[in-house]
């Protein structure tokens, strides 16, 4: 029985490491959103003909319906987008001053029910969409003007340089947490008392970790990780952690998936919980 309890302890440690990885990735991803959002702000301050294809290569492509809109309507959309980017810039720069851990804390933004990380993700999308619409209008031969921001360009440029250093540190931390999870999984896989079902699931989890680590080592963006990492809250309020070994979905699809999955506990860490209850009963 002692050996079995030791195995249970190791599985619980794996769950704890999974939580540390989740936090590290969310923080690094938030800083990545901040970096990309401010980079898009810099592009909005340029003449459209100076915006290279390389600069917008990673931007989300405008949907077909938007691309087919009349230029007049696109101009109206662009005006609203640029106004919103201008109005929110000061708030985004204030968020950039927060400590790393505050990025995923809903209490860090006064008067907001969303975390700073969510606000940064939305701002990136807002700014990048504005750039994409401008480029589309330019491709149609329509004239566009650079946006004038209240914050000096030199200040924004300095902030981006500062964020790049910070982002690198957070990426390193995330990679270390992934590597640690792989190491913990390896320690479990050599145990003779590990059930076959757990061996299979641990192998899949390890493979998913390796895919994400390779993606990051190659310089890939965290928001484009090949395998999503999610924490699912279950009805008994105990955290059931799951490694979702499938490509990332659009936000609306992710929401639907979470709603379907929140009533069940069938992921890897959920199975650990149920298996542990049987083990100790």
LINWOFEN-V811614 format. One line per field, one symbol per residue. ss: DSSP state (a for helix, b for strand, c for the rest). psi: psi as a letter, one per 20 degrees, with the letter a starting at -180 (. if undefined). Layout:
# LINWOFEN-V811614
ss = ???
psi = ???
This chain:
# LINWOFEN-V811614
ss = caaaaaaaaaaaaaaaaaaaaaaaaaaaaaaaaaaaaaaaaaaacccaaacccaaacccccccaaaacccaaaaaaaaaaaaaaaaaaaaaaaaaccccaaaaacaaacccccccaaaaaaaaaaaaaaaaaaaaaaaacccccccccccccaaaaaaaaaaaaaaaaaaaaaaaaaaaaaaaaaaaaaccccccaaaaaaaaaaaaaaaaaaaaaaccccaaacccbbbbbbcccccbbbbbbccccccaaaaaaaaaaaccccccaaaaaaaaaaaaac
psi = hhgghhghghhhhhgghhhhggggghghhghgggghghhhghhhirqhiioqhhhjhjqppqqhgghiqqhghhhgggggghgggghiggghhghiiqqghihjohiiopjqjqqhgghgghggggghhggggghgghhjjpqqqqpoqhpqhhgggggghghgggggghgggghhhghhhgghghhhhiphjpqhghgghhggggggghghghgghjjqqhikphpqpqppprhjippoqponmqqqrqghhgggghhhhhirlirghghgghghghgi.
